Amino acid sequence: MAMNTPTKPTRPLLELIGLDKHYGPFQVLKNCSLNVNSGETVVIIGPSGSGKSTLLRCVNQLEPADGGDLFFEGKRVDFDKRNVHLLRRDIGMVFQNFELFAHLSVIENIMLAPIKVLGMSRADAHDLALELLGKVRIPEKADAYPDEISGGQQQRVAIARALAMKPKVMLYDEPTSALDPEMIREVVDVMADLSAEGMTSLVVTHEMGFARRAADRIVFMEAGEIIENASKTDFFGGAVNPRTRHFLDQILH
């Protein structure tokens, strides 16, 4: 009789274990632990100053953590800045304010990193950029410059630029906070499409419509701590602690 070989447990794609971060005497992250599985979309919410953006910046090593451990694909991340470029090849990040190069066209903004970092030919980078502009629904803006397109379109270019590095994880830091209300949905739709296609995503946002639509789990942070880590069903179904419930009531009403 054949024996069943036990399957080896799969580790999360991204593991944060007890991360701490100080700015001088102020502790902005306090023993933060979080796992993100491959293909999962995790939304982080919380009041201003709760440490949400700092947590993302520690994941992408824009800010070095002062304590704790970070694992990516089961391997401990060395906080040595000499090796940080290797991590950022696999972890894309989209910021609040687009960060596009004003002197480059839309397509050139997207082509730059694949050529400079990945060694891709201009022809291949051009083809990839056109493909990604189609994915973010603005292929007609390829030859425009950032100041010639709307904020929502600029943010979609920023998403396409991050995707051009073929990341395994996408980090979004309040990607709609600088947008006018009518432009928010076009960015949220693109993000939701990527989540539906299986892109692993860690998203700091107050857009509860996106959370309801695309999140697998929702994390609530307050005063540098992770207070809640719940499934979308539990979170919106009310199975959360009173501090989380109070914040949710405030932003929904």
C-alpha positions as CSV (number, residue, x, y, z in Angstrom):
1,M,0.0,0.0,0.0
2,A,1.4,3.4,-1.1
3,M,2.4,5.7,1.7
4,N,1.3,9.3,1.5
5,T,4.3,11.7,1.7
6,P,3.5,14.6,3.9
7,T,3.6,17.9,2.1
8,K,6.1,20.5,3.4
9,P,4.3,23.6,4.7
10,T,4.7,26.5,2.4
11,R,6.1,29.6,4.1
12,P,4.5,33.0,3.4
13,L,6.0,35.0,0.6
14,L,6.6,37.9,3.0
15,E,7.1,37.6,6.8
16,L,7.5,40.5,9.2
17,I,8.5,39.4,12.7
18,G,8.6,41.9,15.5
19,L,9.7,44.9,13.5
20,D,10.6,48.0,15.5
21,K,11.4,51.4,14.2
22,H,12.4,54.6,16.0
23,Y,12.8,58.2,14.9
24,G,15.0,59.5,17.6
25,P,13.1,58.9,20.9
26,F,9.8,58.3,19.2
27,Q,9.0,54.7,18.4
28,V,6.9,54.6,15.3
29,L,6.7,50.8,14.9
30,K,6.3,48.5,17.9
31,N,6.8,44.7,17.6
32,C,4.9,44.5,14.3
33,S,4.4,41.0,12.9
34,L,2.6,40.2,9.7
35,N,2.6,37.4,7.0
36,V,1.5,37.9,3.4
37,N,0.9,34.8,1.3
38,S,1.6,34.5,-2.4
39,G,-1.4,35.9,-4.4
40,E,-2.9,37.6,-1.3
41,T,-4.0,41.2,-1.1
42,V,-3.6,42.7,2.4
43,V,-5.0,46.1,3.1
44,I,-3.6,48.2,6.0
45,I,-5.7,50.9,7.5
46,G,-5.4,53.2,10.6
47,P,-5.3,56.8,11.7
48,S,-2.6,59.2,10.5
49,G,0.6,58.7,12.3
50,S,-0.1,55.0,13.1
51,G,3.0,53.7,11.3
52,K,1.3,52.3,8.1
53,S,3.6,54.0,5.6
54,T,6.7,53.4,7.7
55,L,5.8,49.7,7.8
56,L,5.8,49.6,3.9
57,R,9.0,51.5,3.7
58,C,10.7,49.0,6.0
59,V,9.5,46.2,3.8
60,N,11.1,47.8,0.8
61,Q,14.1,48.9,2.8
62,L,13.6,52.6,2.2
63,E,13.7,52.8,6.0
64,P,15.9,50.3,7.9
65,A,14.1,48.6,10.8
66,D,15.8,49.0,14.2
67,G,14.7,45.5,15.4
68,G,13.0,42.4,14.3
69,D,13.3,40.2,11.2
70,L,12.1,40.4,7.6
71,F,11.8,37.3,5.4
72,F,11.1,37.2,1.7
73,E,10.5,33.9,-0.1
74,G,11.6,32.1,3.1
75,K,15.0,33.9,3.2
76,R,16.0,36.4,5.9
77,V,16.5,39.9,4.4
78,D,19.9,41.3,5.2
79,F,19.4,45.0,6.2
80,D,22.8,45.8,4.6
81,K,22.1,48.6,2.1
82,R,24.7,47.2,-0.3
83,N,22.2,44.4,-1.1
84,V,19.0,46.3,-1.1
85,H,18.8,46.6,-4.9
86,L,18.3,42.8,-5.1
87,L,15.2,43.0,-2.9
88,R,13.7,46.0,-4.8
89,R,13.9,44.0,-8.0
90,D,11.2,41.8,-6.6
91,I,9.2,44.3,-4.6
92,G,7.5,47.1,-6.5
93,M,6.3,50.3,-4.8
94,V,3.8,52.9,-5.7
95,F,3.9,56.2,-3.8
96,Q,1.3,58.8,-3.0
97,N,2.7,61.4,-5.4
98,F,3.6,59.4,-8.5
99,E,7.3,60.3,-8.5
100,L,7.5,60.3,-12.3
101,F,10.4,61.9,-14.2
102,A,8.9,65.1,-15.7
103,H,11.4,65.3,-18.5
104,L,10.6,61.8,-19.8
105,S,7.6,60.7,-21.8
106,V,5.1,58.2,-20.2
107,I,6.6,55.3,-22.2
108,E,10.2,56.4,-21.4
109,N,9.3,56.5,-17.6
110,I,8.3,52.9,-17.9
111,M,11.2,51.7,-20.0
112,L,13.9,53.3,-17.9
113,A,14.3,50.7,-15.1
114,P,14.0,47.5,-17.3
115,I,16.8,48.9,-19.5
116,K,19.0,50.3,-16.7
117,V,18.5,47.6,-14.0
118,L,17.4,44.4,-15.9
119,G,19.6,45.0,-19.0
120,M,16.6,44.8,-21.3
121,S,17.0,46.0,-24.9
122,R,15.2,49.2,-25.9
123,A,13.0,47.3,-28.3
124,D,11.9,44.7,-25.7
125,A,11.4,47.4,-23.1
126,H,9.3,49.4,-25.5
127,D,7.1,46.4,-26.2
128,L,6.7,45.7,-22.5
129,A,5.9,49.3,-21.7
130,L,3.1,49.3,-24.4
131,E,1.7,46.1,-23.0
132,L,1.7,47.5,-19.5
133,L,0.0,50.8,-20.6
134,G,-2.7,48.6,-22.1
135,K,-3.0,46.8,-18.7
136,V,-3.5,50.1,-16.9
137,R,-5.9,51.3,-19.6
138,I,-4.0,54.2,-21.1
139,P,-2.2,53.0,-24.2
140,E,-3.0,56.2,-26.0
141,K,-0.8,58.2,-23.5
142,A,2.5,56.6,-24.4
143,D,4.0,59.7,-25.9
144,A,2.6,62.2,-23.5
145,Y,4.6,63.8,-20.7
146,P,3.5,63.6,-17.1
147,D,2.3,67.2,-16.9
148,E,0.0,66.6,-19.9
149,I,-2.0,63.9,-18.2
150,S,-4.3,63.8,-15.2
151,G,-3.3,62.7,-11.7
152,G,-5.2,59.4,-12.0
153,Q,-3.4,58.7,-15.3
154,Q,0.0,59.6,-13.7
155,Q,-0.7,57.2,-10.9
156,R,-1.5,54.4,-13.4
157,V,1.8,55.2,-15.2
158,A,3.5,54.8,-11.8
159,I,1.8,51.4,-11.4
160,A,2.9,50.4,-14.9
161,R,6.5,51.5,-14.1
162,A,6.5,49.3,-11.0
163,L,5.1,46.4,-12.9
164,A,7.8,46.7,-15.6
165,M,10.3,45.2,-13.1
166,K,8.1,42.1,-12.9
167,P,7.8,42.2,-9.1
168,K,6.6,39.4,-7.0
169,V,5.0,41.8,-4.5
170,M,3.4,45.2,-5.0
171,L,3.4,47.8,-2.2
172,Y,0.9,50.7,-2.5
173,D,1.3,53.7,-0.1
174,E,-1.9,55.7,-0.1
175,P,-2.0,55.5,-3.9
176,T,-5.2,57.6,-4.2
177,S,-4.7,60.1,-1.5
178,A,-3.4,62.9,-3.8
179,L,-6.2,62.4,-6.4
180,D,-9.5,64.2,-7.0
181,P,-12.5,62.0,-6.2
182,E,-13.4,61.4,-9.8
183,M,-9.9,60.0,-10.5
184,I,-9.8,57.6,-7.6
185,R,-11.9,54.9,-9.2
186,E,-9.7,54.5,-12.3
187,V,-6.7,53.8,-10.1
188,V,-8.7,51.5,-7.8
189,D,-10.0,49.5,-10.8
190,V,-6.5,48.8,-12.0
191,M,-5.3,47.8,-8.6
192,A,-8.3,45.5,-8.2
193,D,-7.6,43.9,-11.6
194,L,-4.0,43.1,-10.6
195,S,-5.2,41.6,-7.3
196,A,-7.8,39.5,-9.2
197,E,-5.0,38.3,-11.5
198,G,-3.0,37.0,-8.5
199,M,-0.5,39.8,-7.8
200,T,0.6,39.7,-4.2
201,S,-0.3,43.2,-2.8
202,L,0.2,45.1,0.5
203,V,-1.9,48.2,0.3
204,V,-2.1,51.2,2.7
205,T,-5.4,53.0,1.9
206,H,-8.6,54.4,3.3
207,E,-10.5,53.3,0.3
208,M,-12.9,50.9,1.8
209,G,-14.5,50.2,-1.5
210,F,-11.2,48.7,-2.7
211,A,-10.9,46.7,0.6
212,R,-14.4,45.2,0.2
213,R,-13.7,44.4,-3.4
214,A,-10.1,43.1,-3.5
215,A,-8.8,42.5,0.0
216,D,-8.3,39.0,1.4
217,R,-7.3,40.4,4.9
218,I,-7.4,43.8,6.5
219,V,-4.9,45.0,9.1
220,F,-5.7,47.8,11.5
221,M,-2.7,49.8,12.9
222,E,-2.8,52.3,15.8
223,A,0.1,54.1,17.5
224,G,2.7,51.9,15.8
225,E,1.1,48.6,16.6
226,I,-0.9,46.0,14.6
227,I,-4.2,45.9,16.6
228,E,-6.2,43.8,14.2
229,N,-5.5,41.2,11.4
230,A,-8.8,39.9,10.2
231,S,-10.3,38.3,7.1
232,K,-12.4,40.6,5.0
233,T,-15.6,38.7,6.1
234,D,-14.8,39.1,9.8
235,F,-13.7,42.7,9.4
236,F,-16.8,44.0,7.7
237,G,-19.0,41.6,9.5
238,G,-18.1,43.2,12.8
239,A,-16.0,40.5,14.4
240,V,-13.3,42.9,15.4
241,N,-12.2,44.5,18.7
242,P,-13.8,47.8,19.9
243,R,-10.8,50.0,18.9
244,T,-11.0,48.7,15.3
245,R,-14.8,49.0,15.3
246,H,-14.6,52.7,16.4
247,F,-12.2,53.6,13.6
248,L,-14.2,51.7,11.0
249,D,-17.4,53.5,12.1
250,Q,-15.6,56.9,11.7
251,I,-14.4,56.3,8.2
252,L,-17.6,54.6,6.9
253,H,-19.8,57.4,8.3
